[in-house]
Amino acid sequence: MARKKAAVDFESSLAELQQLVERLEGGDLSLEDSLTCFEQGIRLTRDCQAALSQAEQKVQILLARGGTLEHVPFDADSQA
């Protein structure tokens, strides 16, 4: 279930980031609103990058094991 939640969070963060970019590109925002959107975009970008990095680590672990699947708990903190 955690895997499904992470995928939904990534997808929703990416969609929200795309909406922010469209708003910023529209050029109709005030400077203050633009800065707020930019800050939110930076947070979303970092969240997406972290999710992608975690997925890459999982793939690397599987490849290192020759593709054999073992039930081993994944701890992102210990893999970094």
PyMOL Python script that loads the backbone (N, CA, C, O; Angstrom):
from pymol import cmd

cmd.read_pdbstr("""\
ATOM      1  N   MET A   1       0.819  -1.193   0.000  1.00  0.00           N
ATOM      2  CA  MET A   1       0.000   0.000   0.000  1.00  0.00           C
ATOM      3  C   MET A   1       0.865   1.260   0.000  1.00  0.00           C
ATOM      4  O   MET A   1       0.491   2.265  -0.604  1.00  0.00           O
ATOM      5  N   ALA A   2       2.028   1.216   0.677  1.00  0.00           N
ATOM      6  CA  ALA A   2       2.917   2.367   0.698  1.00  0.00           C
ATOM      7  C   ALA A   2       3.441   2.665  -0.697  1.00  0.00           C
ATOM      8  O   ALA A   2       3.632   3.827  -1.056  1.00  0.00           O
ATOM      9  N   ARG A   3       3.673   1.626  -1.481  1.00  0.00           N
ATOM     10  CA  ARG A   3       4.163   1.813  -2.843  1.00  0.00           C
ATOM     11  C   ARG A   3       3.134   2.570  -3.678  1.00  0.00           C
ATOM     12  O   ARG A   3       3.494   3.460  -4.448  1.00  0.00           O
ATOM     13  N   LYS A   4       1.869   2.226  -3.531  1.00  0.00           N
ATOM     14  CA  LYS A   4       0.782   2.893  -4.272  1.00  0.00           C
ATOM     15  C   LYS A   4       0.688   4.356  -3.851  1.00  0.00           C
ATOM     16  O   LYS A   4       0.518   5.232  -4.699  1.00  0.00           O
ATOM     17  N   LYS A   5       0.796   4.628  -2.556  1.00  0.00           N
ATOM     18  CA  LYS A   5       0.709   5.991  -2.043  1.00  0.00           C
ATOM     19  C   LYS A   5       1.860   6.834  -2.583  1.00  0.00           C
ATOM     20  O   LYS A   5       1.651   7.989  -2.956  1.00  0.00           O
ATOM     21  N   ALA A   6       3.075   6.280  -2.632  1.00  0.00           N
ATOM     22  CA  ALA A   6       4.224   7.014  -3.151  1.00  0.00           C
ATOM     23  C   ALA A   6       4.022   7.362  -4.619  1.00  0.00           C
ATOM     24  O   ALA A   6       4.358   8.467  -5.045  1.00  0.00           O
ATOM     25  N   ALA A   7       3.477   6.432  -5.395  1.00  0.00           N
ATOM     26  CA  ALA A   7       3.241   6.685  -6.815  1.00  0.00           C
ATOM     27  C   ALA A   7       2.195   7.783  -6.991  1.00  0.00           C
ATOM     28  O   ALA A   7       2.343   8.650  -7.852  1.00  0.00           O
ATOM     29  N   VAL A   8       1.153   7.747  -6.189  1.00  0.00           N
ATOM     30  CA  VAL A   8       0.116   8.771  -6.271  1.00  0.00           C
ATOM     31  C   VAL A   8       0.701  10.119  -5.873  1.00  0.00           C
ATOM     32  O   VAL A   8       0.413  11.123  -6.525  1.00  0.00           O
ATOM     33  N   ASP A   9       1.509  10.168  -4.829  1.00  0.00           N
ATOM     34  CA  ASP A   9       2.123  11.420  -4.403  1.00  0.00           C
ATOM     35  C   ASP A   9       3.026  11.979  -5.503  1.00  0.00           C
ATOM     36  O   ASP A   9       3.020  13.184  -5.756  1.00  0.00           O
ATOM     37  N   PHE A  10       3.800  11.113  -6.157  1.00  0.00           N
ATOM     38  CA  PHE A  10       4.675  11.568  -7.224  1.00  0.00           C
ATOM     39  C   PHE A  10       3.848  12.127  -8.374  1.00  0.00           C
ATOM     40  O   PHE A  10       4.122  13.216  -8.877  1.00  0.00           O
ATOM     41  N   GLU A  11       2.846  11.378  -8.780  1.00  0.00           N
ATOM     42  CA  GLU A  11       2.016  11.811  -9.907  1.00  0.00           C
ATOM     43  C   GLU A  11       1.282  13.120  -9.593  1.00  0.00           C
ATOM     44  O   GLU A  11       1.216  14.010 -10.441  1.00  0.00           O
ATOM     45  N   SER A  12       0.740  13.238  -8.402  1.00  0.00           N
ATOM     46  CA  SER A  12       0.013  14.463  -8.061  1.00  0.00           C
ATOM     47  C   SER A  12       0.975  15.641  -7.917  1.00  0.00           C
ATOM     48  O   SER A  12       0.641  16.764  -8.295  1.00  0.00           O
ATOM     49  N   SER A  13       2.163  15.392  -7.376  1.00  0.00           N
ATOM     50  CA  SER A  13       3.162  16.456  -7.270  1.00  0.00           C
ATOM     51  C   SER A  13       3.606  16.923  -8.649  1.00  0.00           C
ATOM     52  O   SER A  13       3.769  18.121  -8.881  1.00  0.00           O
ATOM     53  N   LEU A  14       3.798  15.986  -9.554  1.00  0.00           N
ATOM     54  CA  LEU A  14       4.203  16.334 -10.908  1.00  0.00           C
ATOM     55  C   LEU A  14       3.109  17.129 -11.623  1.00  0.00           C
ATOM     56  O   LEU A  14       3.398  18.103 -12.318  1.00  0.00           O
ATOM     57  N   ALA A  15       1.863  16.712 -11.450  1.00  0.00           N
ATOM     58  CA  ALA A  15       0.748  17.433 -12.066  1.00  0.00           C
ATOM     59  C   ALA A  15       0.634  18.847 -11.489  1.00  0.00           C
ATOM     60  O   ALA A  15       0.396  19.807 -12.223  1.00  0.00           O
ATOM     61  N   GLU A  16       0.805  18.964 -10.193  1.00  0.00           N
ATOM     62  CA  GLU A  16       0.738  20.282  -9.550  1.00  0.00           C
ATOM     63  C   GLU A  16       1.888  21.168 -10.039  1.00  0.00           C
ATOM     64  O   GLU A  16       1.711  22.366 -10.257  1.00  0.00           O
ATOM     65  N   LEU A  17       3.056  20.568 -10.204  1.00  0.00           N
ATOM     66  CA  LEU A  17       4.203  21.310 -10.711  1.00  0.00           C
ATOM     67  C   LEU A  17       3.944  21.814 -12.129  1.00  0.00           C
ATOM     68  O   LEU A  17       4.288  22.948 -12.460  1.00  0.00           O
ATOM     69  N   GLN A  18       3.347  20.986 -12.952  1.00  0.00           N
ATOM     70  CA  GLN A  18       3.024  21.404 -14.321  1.00  0.00           C
ATOM     71  C   GLN A  18       2.029  22.562 -14.325  1.00  0.00           C
ATOM     72  O   GLN A  18       2.146  23.477 -15.140  1.00  0.00           O
ATOM     73  N   GLN A  19       1.057  22.527 -13.424  1.00  0.00           N
ATOM     74  CA  GLN A  19       0.088  23.625 -13.330  1.00  0.00           C
ATOM     75  C   GLN A  19       0.766  24.924 -12.899  1.00  0.00           C
ATOM     76  O   GLN A  19       0.445  26.001 -13.401  1.00  0.00           O
ATOM     77  N   LEU A  20       1.707  24.807 -11.962  1.00  0.00           N
ATOM     78  CA  LEU A  20       2.434  25.996 -11.514  1.00  0.00           C
ATOM     79  C   LEU A  20       3.241  26.602 -12.656  1.00  0.00           C
ATOM     80  O   LEU A  20       3.267  27.821 -12.826  1.00  0.00           O
ATOM     81  N   VAL A  21       3.891  25.759 -13.428  1.00  0.00           N
ATOM     82  CA  VAL A  21       4.676  26.249 -14.565  1.00  0.00           C
ATOM     83  C   VAL A  21       3.776  26.974 -15.555  1.00  0.00           C
ATOM     84  O   VAL A  21       4.134  28.038 -16.061  1.00  0.00           O
ATOM     85  N   GLU A  22       2.621  26.407 -15.829  1.00  0.00           N
ATOM     86  CA  GLU A  22       1.683  27.057 -16.754  1.00  0.00           C
ATOM     87  C   GLU A  22       1.241  28.418 -16.226  1.00  0.00           C
ATOM     88  O   GLU A  22       1.144  29.380 -16.988  1.00  0.00           O
ATOM     89  N   ARG A  23       0.974  28.501 -14.924  1.00  0.00           N
ATOM     90  CA  ARG A  23       0.563  29.778 -14.329  1.00  0.00           C
ATOM     91  C   ARG A  23       1.692  30.806 -14.439  1.00  0.00           C
ATOM     92  O   ARG A  23       1.456  31.968 -14.768  1.00  0.00           O
ATOM     93  N   LEU A  24       2.916  30.363 -14.160  1.00  0.00           N
ATOM     94  CA  LEU A  24       4.058  31.272 -14.231  1.00  0.00           C
ATOM     95  C   LEU A  24       4.315  31.726 -15.668  1.00  0.00           C
ATOM     96  O   LEU A  24       4.621  32.893 -15.914  1.00  0.00           O
ATOM     97  N   GLU A  25       4.188  30.803 -16.603  1.00  0.00           N
ATOM     98  CA  GLU A  25       4.408  31.148 -18.007  1.00  0.00           C
ATOM     99  C   GLU A  25       3.318  32.066 -18.546  1.00  0.00           C
ATOM    100  O   GLU A  25       3.543  32.803 -19.506  1.00  0.00           O
ATOM    101  N   GLY A  26       2.143  32.024 -17.932  1.00  0.00           N
ATOM    102  CA  GLY A  26       1.046  32.877 -18.360  1.00  0.00           C
ATOM    103  C   GLY A  26       1.354  34.354 -18.195  1.00  0.00           C
ATOM    104  O   GLY A  26       0.845  35.185 -18.947  1.00  0.00           O
ATOM    105  N   GLY A  27       2.179  34.683 -17.218  1.00  0.00           N
ATOM    106  CA  GLY A  27       2.593  36.064 -17.022  1.00  0.00           C
ATOM    107  C   GLY A  27       1.550  36.963 -16.392  1.00  0.00           C
ATOM    108  O   GLY A  27       1.726  38.181 -16.379  1.00  0.00           O
ATOM    109  N   ASP A  28       0.468  36.406 -15.870  1.00  0.00           N
ATOM    110  CA  ASP A  28      -0.604  37.218 -15.286  1.00  0.00           C
ATOM    111  C   ASP A  28      -0.495  37.363 -13.776  1.00  0.00           C
ATOM    112  O   ASP A  28      -1.345  38.001 -13.156  1.00  0.00           O
ATOM    113  N   LEU A  29       0.538  36.780 -13.174  1.00  0.00           N
ATOM    114  CA  LEU A  29       0.680  36.812 -11.723  1.00  0.00           C
ATOM    115  C   LEU A  29       1.464  38.037 -11.281  1.00  0.00           C
ATOM    116  O   LEU A  29       2.312  38.551 -12.010  1.00  0.00           O
ATOM    117  N   SER A  30       1.164  38.489 -10.080  1.00  0.00           N
ATOM    118  CA  SER A  30       1.958  39.571  -9.495  1.00  0.00           C
ATOM    119  C   SER A  30       3.319  39.003  -9.098  1.00  0.00           C
ATOM    120  O   SER A  30       3.515  37.788  -9.077  1.00  0.00           O
ATOM    121  N   LEU A  31       4.239  39.885  -8.789  1.00  0.00           N
ATOM    122  CA  LEU A  31       5.571  39.437  -8.382  1.00  0.00           C
ATOM    123  C   LEU A  31       5.478  38.551  -7.140  1.00  0.00           C
ATOM    124  O   LEU A  31       6.124  37.506  -7.065  1.00  0.00           O
ATOM    125  N   GLU A  32       4.680  38.971  -6.179  1.00  0.00           N
ATOM    126  CA  GLU A  32       4.533  38.200  -4.939  1.00  0.00           C
ATOM    127  C   GLU A  32       3.945  36.813  -5.215  1.00  0.00           C
ATOM    128  O   GLU A  32       4.430  35.814  -4.684  1.00  0.00           O
ATOM    129  N   ASP A  33       2.900  36.753  -6.047  1.00  0.00           N
ATOM    130  CA  ASP A  33       2.296  35.473  -6.390  1.00  0.00           C
ATOM    131  C   ASP A  33       3.271  34.602  -7.182  1.00  0.00           C
ATOM    132  O   ASP A  33       3.310  33.384  -7.005  1.00  0.00           O
ATOM    133  N   SER A  34       4.050  35.228  -8.048  1.00  0.00           N
ATOM    134  CA  SER A  34       5.052  34.487  -8.827  1.00  0.00           C
ATOM    135  C   SER A  34       6.093  33.864  -7.910  1.00  0.00           C
ATOM    136  O   SER A  34       6.478  32.710  -8.094  1.00  0.00           O
ATOM    137  N   LEU A  35       6.547  34.625  -6.925  1.00  0.00           N
ATOM    138  CA  LEU A  35       7.533  34.097  -5.979  1.00  0.00           C
ATOM    139  C   LEU A  35       6.958  32.953  -5.153  1.00  0.00           C
ATOM    140  O   LEU A  35       7.639  31.960  -4.897  1.00  0.00           O
ATOM    141  N   THR A  36       5.714  33.097  -4.741  1.00  0.00           N
ATOM    142  CA  THR A  36       5.056  32.035  -3.985  1.00  0.00           C
ATOM    143  C   THR A  36       4.955  30.767  -4.822  1.00  0.00           C
ATOM    144  O   THR A  36       5.238  29.673  -4.334  1.00  0.00           O
ATOM    145  N   CYS A  37       4.554  30.912  -6.073  1.00  0.00           N
ATOM    146  CA  CYS A  37       4.468  29.747  -6.979  1.00  0.00           C
ATOM    147  C   CYS A  37       5.838  29.134  -7.200  1.00  0.00           C
ATOM    148  O   CYS A  37       5.983  27.912  -7.224  1.00  0.00           O
ATOM    149  N   PHE A  38       6.847  29.990  -7.361  1.00  0.00           N
ATOM    150  CA  PHE A  38       8.203  29.499  -7.578  1.00  0.00           C
ATOM    151  C   PHE A  38       8.691  28.690  -6.378  1.00  0.00           C
ATOM    152  O   PHE A  38       9.273  27.618  -6.542  1.00  0.00           O
ATOM    153  N   GLU A  39       8.450  29.207  -5.169  1.00  0.00           N
ATOM    154  CA  GLU A  39       8.856  28.496  -3.955  1.00  0.00           C
ATOM    155  C   GLU A  39       8.143  27.148  -3.847  1.00  0.00           C
ATOM    156  O   GLU A  39       8.754  26.140  -3.493  1.00  0.00           O
ATOM    157  N   GLN A  40       6.866  27.142  -4.149  1.00  0.00           N
ATOM    158  CA  GLN A  40       6.106  25.894  -4.107  1.00  0.00           C
ATOM    159  C   GLN A  40       6.635  24.927  -5.171  1.00  0.00           C
ATOM    160  O   GLN A  40       6.716  23.721  -4.936  1.00  0.00           O
ATOM    161  N   GLY A  41       6.988  25.456  -6.324  1.00  0.00           N
ATOM    162  CA  GLY A  41       7.543  24.627  -7.386  1.00  0.00           C
ATOM    163  C   GLY A  41       8.861  23.998  -6.987  1.00  0.00           C
ATOM    164  O   GLY A  41       9.122  22.842  -7.321  1.00  0.00           O
ATOM    165  N   ILE A  42       9.692  24.735  -6.281  1.00  0.00           N
ATOM    166  CA  ILE A  42      10.971  24.194  -5.803  1.00  0.00           C
ATOM    167  C   ILE A  42      10.719  23.042  -4.838  1.00  0.00           C
ATOM    168  O   ILE A  42      11.385  22.010  -4.919  1.00  0.00           O
ATOM    169  N   ARG A  43       9.765  23.209  -3.925  1.00  0.00           N
ATOM    170  CA  ARG A  43       9.446  22.128  -2.976  1.00  0.00           C
ATOM    171  C   ARG A  43       8.939  20.891  -3.718  1.00  0.00           C
ATOM    172  O   ARG A  43       9.354  19.771  -3.422  1.00  0.00           O
ATOM    173  N   LEU A  44       8.052  21.096  -4.669  1.00  0.00           N
ATOM    174  CA  LEU A  44       7.517  19.967  -5.429  1.00  0.00           C
ATOM    175  C   LEU A  44       8.608  19.279  -6.240  1.00  0.00           C
ATOM    176  O   LEU A  44       8.632  18.052  -6.339  1.00  0.00           O
ATOM    177  N   THR A  45       9.510  20.066  -6.821  1.00  0.00           N
ATOM    178  CA  THR A  45      10.620  19.497  -7.590  1.00  0.00           C
ATOM    179  C   THR A  45      11.496  18.629  -6.706  1.00  0.00           C
ATOM    180  O   THR A  45      11.910  17.541  -7.109  1.00  0.00           O
ATOM    181  N   ARG A  46      11.777  19.101  -5.515  1.00  0.00           N
ATOM    182  CA  ARG A  46      12.604  18.312  -4.581  1.00  0.00           C
ATOM    183  C   ARG A  46      11.895  17.020  -4.182  1.00  0.00           C
ATOM    184  O   ARG A  46      12.526  15.967  -4.087  1.00  0.00           O
ATOM    185  N   ASP A  47      10.600  17.100  -3.953  1.00  0.00           N
ATOM    186  CA  ASP A  47       9.834  15.897  -3.609  1.00  0.00           C
ATOM    187  C   ASP A  47       9.878  14.885  -4.751  1.00  0.00           C
ATOM    188  O   ASP A  47      10.071  13.690  -4.525  1.00  0.00           O
ATOM    189  N   CYS A  48       9.697  15.372  -5.974  1.00  0.00           N
ATOM    190  CA  CYS A  48       9.726  14.483  -7.142  1.00  0.00           C
ATOM    191  C   CYS A  48      11.113  13.881  -7.334  1.00  0.00           C
ATOM    192  O   CYS A  48      11.241  12.694  -7.635  1.00  0.00           O
ATOM    193  N   GLN A  49      12.153  14.697  -7.161  1.00  0.00           N
ATOM    194  CA  GLN A  49      13.517  14.196  -7.298  1.00  0.00           C
ATOM    195  C   GLN A  49      13.820  13.125  -6.254  1.00  0.00           C
ATOM    196  O   GLN A  49      14.489  12.137  -6.554  1.00  0.00           O
ATOM    197  N   ALA A  50      13.332  13.318  -5.033  1.00  0.00           N
ATOM    198  CA  ALA A  50      13.553  12.332  -3.978  1.00  0.00           C
ATOM    199  C   ALA A  50      12.850  11.018  -4.319  1.00  0.00           C
ATOM    200  O   ALA A  50      13.411   9.942  -4.114  1.00  0.00           O
ATOM    201  N   ALA A  51      11.629  11.103  -4.835  1.00  0.00           N
ATOM    202  CA  ALA A  51      10.891   9.893  -5.212  1.00  0.00           C
ATOM    203  C   ALA A  51      11.597   9.158  -6.348  1.00  0.00           C
ATOM    204  O   ALA A  51      11.697   7.931  -6.331  1.00  0.00           O
ATOM    205  N   LEU A  52      12.082   9.902  -7.324  1.00  0.00           N
ATOM    206  CA  LEU A  52      12.794   9.279  -8.438  1.00  0.00           C
ATOM    207  C   LEU A  52      14.112   8.664  -7.980  1.00  0.00           C
ATOM    208  O   LEU A  52      14.490   7.591  -8.450  1.00  0.00           O
ATOM    209  N   SER A  53      14.801   9.321  -7.086  1.00  0.00           N
ATOM    210  CA  SER A  53      16.058   8.794  -6.552  1.00  0.00           C
ATOM    211  C   SER A  53      15.820   7.491  -5.798  1.00  0.00           C
ATOM    212  O   SER A  53      16.594   6.542  -5.923  1.00  0.00           O
ATOM    213  N   GLN A  54      14.758   7.453  -5.023  1.00  0.00           N
ATOM    214  CA  GLN A  54      14.409   6.248  -4.278  1.00  0.00           C
ATOM    215  C   GLN A  54      14.071   5.101  -5.228  1.00  0.00           C
ATOM    216  O   GLN A  54      14.472   3.961  -4.998  1.00  0.00           O
ATOM    217  N   ALA A  55      13.340   5.403  -6.286  1.00  0.00           N
ATOM    218  CA  ALA A  55      13.007   4.379  -7.280  1.00  0.00           C
ATOM    219  C   ALA A  55      14.269   3.878  -7.966  1.00  0.00           C
ATOM    220  O   ALA A  55      14.409   2.679  -8.209  1.00  0.00           O
ATOM    221  N   GLU A  56      15.188   4.785  -8.280  1.00  0.00           N
ATOM    222  CA  GLU A  56      16.440   4.386  -8.918  1.00  0.00           C
ATOM    223  C   GLU A  56      17.252   3.473  -8.007  1.00  0.00           C
ATOM    224  O   GLU A  56      17.853   2.507  -8.476  1.00  0.00           O
ATOM    225  N   GLN A  57      17.278   3.768  -6.715  1.00  0.00           N
ATOM    226  CA  GLN A  57      17.997   2.926  -5.769  1.00  0.00           C
ATOM    227  C   GLN A  57      17.400   1.523  -5.728  1.00  0.00           C
ATOM    228  O   GLN A  57      18.132   0.535  -5.664  1.00  0.00           O
ATOM    229  N   LYS A  58      16.091   1.437  -5.766  1.00  0.00           N
ATOM    230  CA  LYS A  58      15.430   0.131  -5.760  1.00  0.00           C
ATOM    231  C   LYS A  58      15.800  -0.664  -7.008  1.00  0.00           C
ATOM    232  O   LYS A  58      16.057  -1.865  -6.930  1.00  0.00           O
ATOM    233  N   VAL A  59      15.825   0.007  -8.159  1.00  0.00           N
ATOM    234  CA  VAL A  59      16.198  -0.662  -9.407  1.00  0.00           C
ATOM    235  C   VAL A  59      17.644  -1.134  -9.335  1.00  0.00           C
ATOM    236  O   VAL A  59      17.948  -2.252  -9.749  1.00  0.00           O
ATOM    237  N   GLN A  60      18.528  -0.307  -8.821  1.00  0.00           N
ATOM    238  CA  GLN A  60      19.932  -0.687  -8.709  1.00  0.00           C
ATOM    239  C   GLN A  60      20.115  -1.890  -7.792  1.00  0.00           C
ATOM    240  O   GLN A  60      20.950  -2.756  -8.056  1.00  0.00           O
ATOM    241  N   ILE A  61      19.335  -1.943  -6.716  1.00  0.00           N
ATOM    242  CA  ILE A  61      19.409  -3.089  -5.809  1.00  0.00           C
ATOM    243  C   ILE A  61      18.980  -4.354  -6.536  1.00  0.00           C
ATOM    244  O   ILE A  61      19.630  -5.392  -6.410  1.00  0.00           O
ATOM    245  N   LEU A  62      17.898  -4.277  -7.291  1.00  0.00           N
ATOM    246  CA  LEU A  62      17.434  -5.447  -8.046  1.00  0.00           C
ATOM    247  C   LEU A  62      18.465  -5.880  -9.082  1.00  0.00           C
ATOM    248  O   LEU A  62      18.718  -7.073  -9.247  1.00  0.00           O
ATOM    249  N   LEU A  63      19.055  -4.923  -9.775  1.00  0.00           N
ATOM    250  CA  LEU A  63      20.061  -5.263 -10.780  1.00  0.00           C
ATOM    251  C   LEU A  63      21.305  -5.873 -10.147  1.00  0.00           C
ATOM    252  O   LEU A  63      21.915  -6.776 -10.719  1.00  0.00           O
ATOM    253  N   ALA A  64      21.679  -5.388  -8.984  1.00  0.00           N
ATOM    254  CA  ALA A  64      22.853  -5.911  -8.292  1.00  0.00           C
ATOM    255  C   ALA A  64      22.638  -7.350  -7.852  1.00  0.00           C
ATOM    256  O   ALA A  64      23.600  -8.105  -7.711  1.00  0.00           O
ATOM    257  N   ARG A  65      21.413  -7.728  -7.640  1.00  0.00           N
ATOM    258  CA  ARG A  65      21.090  -9.106  -7.238  1.00  0.00           C
ATOM    259  C   ARG A  65      20.843  -9.988  -8.449  1.00  0.00           C
ATOM    260  O   ARG A  65      20.379 -11.118  -8.300  1.00  0.00           O
ATOM    261  N   GLY A  66      21.135  -9.510  -9.614  1.00  0.00           N
ATOM    262  CA  GLY A  66      20.934 -10.295 -10.819  1.00  0.00           C
ATOM    263  C   GLY A  66      19.476 -10.493 -11.163  1.00  0.00           C
ATOM    264  O   GLY A  66      19.124 -11.442 -11.863  1.00  0.00           O
ATOM    265  N   GLY A  67      18.632  -9.614 -10.684  1.00  0.00           N
ATOM    266  CA  GLY A  67      17.210  -9.693 -11.003  1.00  0.00           C
ATOM    267  C   GLY A  67      16.436 -10.651 -10.121  1.00  0.00           C
ATOM    268  O   GLY A  67      15.224 -10.795 -10.281  1.00  0.00           O
ATOM    269  N   THR A  68      17.123 -11.318  -9.183  1.00  0.00           N
ATOM    270  CA  THR A  68      16.391 -12.225  -8.296  1.00  0.00           C
ATOM    271  C   THR A  68      15.636 -11.409  -7.260  1.00  0.00           C
ATOM    272  O   THR A  68      16.141 -10.425  -6.719  1.00  0.00           O
ATOM    273  N   LEU A  69      14.435 -11.839  -7.008  1.00  0.00           N
ATOM    274  CA  LEU A  69      13.592 -11.117  -6.063  1.00  0.00           C
ATOM    275  C   LEU A  69      13.674 -11.769  -4.695  1.00  0.00           C
ATOM    276  O   LEU A  69      13.482 -12.975  -4.540  1.00  0.00           O
ATOM    277  N   GLU A  70      13.961 -10.947  -3.724  1.00  0.00           N
ATOM    278  CA  GLU A  70      13.965 -11.385  -2.337  1.00  0.00           C
ATOM    279  C   GLU A  70      13.117 -10.395  -1.554  1.00  0.00           C
ATOM    280  O   GLU A  70      13.077  -9.206  -1.868  1.00  0.00           O
ATOM    281  N   HIS A  71      12.447 -10.898  -0.540  1.00  0.00           N
ATOM    282  CA  HIS A  71      11.650 -10.007   0.294  1.00  0.00           C
ATOM    283  C   HIS A  71      12.583  -9.393   1.337  1.00  0.00           C
ATOM    284  O   HIS A  71      12.880 -10.005   2.363  1.00  0.00           O
ATOM    285  N   VAL A  72      13.036  -8.173   1.053  1.00  0.00           N
ATOM    286  CA  VAL A  72      13.926  -7.438   1.944  1.00  0.00           C
ATOM    287  C   VAL A  72      13.330  -6.064   2.125  1.00  0.00           C
ATOM    288  O   VAL A  72      13.060  -5.380   1.138  1.00  0.00           O
ATOM    289  N   PRO A  73      13.114  -5.635   3.364  1.00  0.00           N
ATOM    290  CA  PRO A  73      12.562  -4.295   3.590  1.00  0.00           C
ATOM    291  C   PRO A  73      13.504  -3.234   3.040  1.00  0.00           C
ATOM    292  O   PRO A  73      14.721  -3.323   3.204  1.00  0.00           O
ATOM    293  N   PHE A  74      12.939  -2.248   2.397  1.00  0.00           N
ATOM    294  CA  PHE A  74      13.732  -1.169   1.826  1.00  0.00           C
ATOM    295  C   PHE A  74      13.731  -0.002   2.789  1.00  0.00           C
ATOM    296  O   PHE A  74      12.679   0.477   3.210  1.00  0.00           O
ATOM    297  N   ASP A  75      14.931   0.448   3.131  1.00  0.00           N
ATOM    298  CA  ASP A  75      15.069   1.624   3.990  1.00  0.00           C
ATOM    299  C   ASP A  75      15.859   2.665   3.215  1.00  0.00           C
ATOM    300  O   ASP A  75      17.068   2.525   3.034  1.00  0.00           O
ATOM    301  N   ALA A  76      15.186   3.696   2.763  1.00  0.00           N
ATOM    302  CA  ALA A  76      15.814   4.721   1.930  1.00  0.00           C
ATOM    303  C   ALA A  76      16.969   5.400   2.641  1.00  0.00           C
ATOM    304  O   ALA A  76      17.948   5.776   1.997  1.00  0.00           O
ATOM    305  N   ASP A  77      16.881   5.563   3.936  1.00  0.00           N
ATOM    306  CA  ASP A  77      17.930   6.250   4.685  1.00  0.00           C
ATOM    307  C   ASP A  77      19.226   5.453   4.714  1.00  0.00           C
ATOM    308  O   ASP A  77      20.310   6.031   4.640  1.00  0.00           O
ATOM    309  N   SER A  78      19.127   4.137   4.820  1.00  0.00           N
ATOM    310  CA  SER A  78      20.336   3.324   4.881  1.00  0.00           C
ATOM    311  C   SER A  78      20.943   3.085   3.513  1.00  0.00           C
ATOM    312  O   SER A  78      22.100   2.674   3.419  1.00  0.00           O
ATOM    313  N   GLN A  79      20.179   3.337   2.431  1.00  0.00           N
ATOM    314  CA  GLN A  79      20.669   3.110   1.071  1.00  0.00           C
ATOM    315  C   GLN A  79      21.401   4.338   0.525  1.00  0.00           C
ATOM    316  O   GLN A  79      22.190   4.216  -0.412  1.00  0.00           O
ATOM    317  N   ALA A  80      21.157   5.495   1.085  1.00  0.00           N
ATOM    318  CA  ALA A  80      21.739   6.734   0.549  1.00  0.00           C
ATOM    319  C   ALA A  80      23.198   6.840   0.813  1.00  0.00           C
ATOM    320  O   ALA A  80      23.826   7.825   0.424  1.00  0.00           O
TER     321      ALA A  80
END
""", "prot")
cmd.dss("prot")
cmd.show_as("cartoon", "prot")
cmd.util.cbc("prot")
cmd.orient("prot")
